Amino acid sequence: MREIKYIVLHCTASPQTQTVQAILSYWKNNLKWKTVGYHHLLDSKGVVNNLQPIELPTNGVKGYNSNSIHISYIGGVDNQGKAVDNRTPEQIASQIKLLKHYKDMFPNAKVLGHRDFPKVAKACPSFDVSEWLKTINLNKD
């Protein structure tokens, strides 16, 4: 098992109606990635799509993938493409379940949003992760 220092929350910055297949196709065909962007992708109903075993890195945050687990929800923008926290209650419930699971496995891992890393100029995951963690009693980092 690789050492996990970070559990990173993301959004796809796409409509909540975007399909997992469309996202996978974009990574492969447009970005030419050989691996996926996240370990887990949560659709609007909160279904957890497991895209990559946590033993393997993904393309979540450049320079930090070797020691991170990446969890994304489909959404994160409004109809004009502006960043907005539009997580559904089901997506939030799935995030909490995954975070609790991984914090049990890796108690010293820091939970961060993509935007919380150095030199990241994006709004992802479209909400303040540290503030949200306080509301769900997971701010033990």
C-alpha positions in Angstrom: 0.0 0.0 0.0 1.4 3.4 -0.9 1.7 6.1 1.7 -1.4 8.4 1.6 -0.8 12.0 2.8 -3.8 13.7 1.1 -7.5 12.9 0.5 -8.4 15.4 -2.2 -12.0 16.5 -3.0 -12.7 17.6 -6.6 -15.6 18.6 -8.9 -15.7 17.9 -12.6 -16.6 21.5 -13.4 -19.3 20.2 -15.7 -23.1 19.9 -15.7 -24.4 17.5 -13.1 -26.0 15.6 -16.0 -22.7 14.7 -17.5 -22.1 10.9 -17.7 -19.2 9.0 -16.3 -18.5 7.7 -19.8 -18.3 11.2 -21.2 -15.8 12.2 -18.6 -13.7 9.1 -19.2 -13.8 9.7 -22.9 -12.7 13.3 -22.4 -9.7 12.3 -20.4 -8.6 9.6 -22.9 -9.4 11.3 -26.2 -9.0 15.1 -25.5 -6.4 15.2 -22.7 -4.7 12.0 -23.9 -4.3 10.7 -20.3 -3.3 7.1 -19.9 -4.9 7.0 -16.5 -8.1 8.5 -15.0 -8.4 11.7 -13.1 -9.9 10.4 -9.8 -10.2 7.3 -7.8 -13.9 7.8 -7.2 -16.5 9.8 -9.2 -19.9 10.5 -7.6 -22.8 11.0 -9.9 -25.8 13.2 -9.0 -27.6 10.3 -7.3 -24.5 9.7 -5.1 -23.5 6.5 -6.8 -19.8 6.0 -6.2 -18.1 5.0 -9.5 -14.8 3.4 -8.6 -12.4 4.3 -11.4 -9.0 3.3 -10.0 -7.8 1.2 -7.1 -6.4 3.5 -4.4 -3.1 1.5 -4.6 -2.5 3.3 -8.0 -2.2 7.0 -8.6 -4.5 9.1 -10.7 -4.2 12.5 -12.4 -5.9 14.5 -9.6 -3.3 17.2 -8.7 -0.1 17.6 -10.6 2.9 16.9 -8.4 0.8 15.3 -5.6 -0.7 12.1 -7.2 1.8 9.6 -5.8 0.5 10.1 -2.2 -3.1 11.1 -2.7 -6.6 9.7 -3.0 -8.9 11.7 -5.3 -12.7 11.9 -4.9 -14.8 14.0 -7.3 -18.5 14.8 -7.7 -20.0 15.5 -11.1 -21.0 19.1 -11.1 -19.5 22.2 -9.5 -20.6 24.8 -12.1 -23.8 26.6 -12.9 -25.4 26.9 -16.4 -23.0 29.8 -17.2 -20.0 27.7 -16.2 -19.4 29.7 -13.0 -18.2 27.8 -9.9 -21.0 26.8 -7.6 -21.4 24.2 -4.8 -24.3 22.3 -6.4 -23.6 18.9 -4.7 -26.7 16.9 -4.2 -27.6 15.6 -0.7 -26.7 12.1 -2.1 -23.3 13.3 -3.3 -22.6 14.9 0.1 -23.6 11.6 1.8 -21.3 9.6 -0.4 -18.4 12.1 0.2 -18.9 11.8 3.9 -18.9 8.0 3.8 -15.8 7.8 1.7 -14.0 10.4 3.8 -14.8 8.6 7.1 -13.6 5.3 5.5 -10.3 6.8 4.3 -9.7 8.7 7.5 -10.0 5.4 9.4 -7.5 3.9 7.0 -5.2 6.9 6.9 -5.8 8.9 10.1 -2.9 11.3 9.4 -4.0 12.1 5.8 -5.1 15.8 5.3 -8.4 16.4 3.6 -8.1 19.2 1.1 -9.8 20.6 -2.0 -8.0 20.7 -5.3 -7.8 24.5 -5.0 -5.9 24.3 -1.7 -2.7 23.1 -3.3 0.1 25.4 -4.3 0.0 26.9 -7.8 -3.6 25.7 -8.4 -5.6 28.4 -10.1 -9.1 26.9 -10.2 -12.2 26.9 -7.9 -12.3 23.1 -7.7 -14.2 21.7 -5.8 -16.3 24.9 -5.7 -16.6 24.9 -1.9 -14.4 25.6 1.1 -13.3 22.1 2.2 -11.9 23.2 5.5 -15.1 25.0 6.5 -17.3 22.1 5.3 -15.2 19.6 7.3 -16.0 21.5 10.5 -19.7 21.0 9.8 -19.4 17.2 9.5 -17.0 16.8 12.4 -14.1 15.7 10.2 -11.7 18.6 10.8 -9.2 16.5 12.7 -6.4 17.2 10.2 
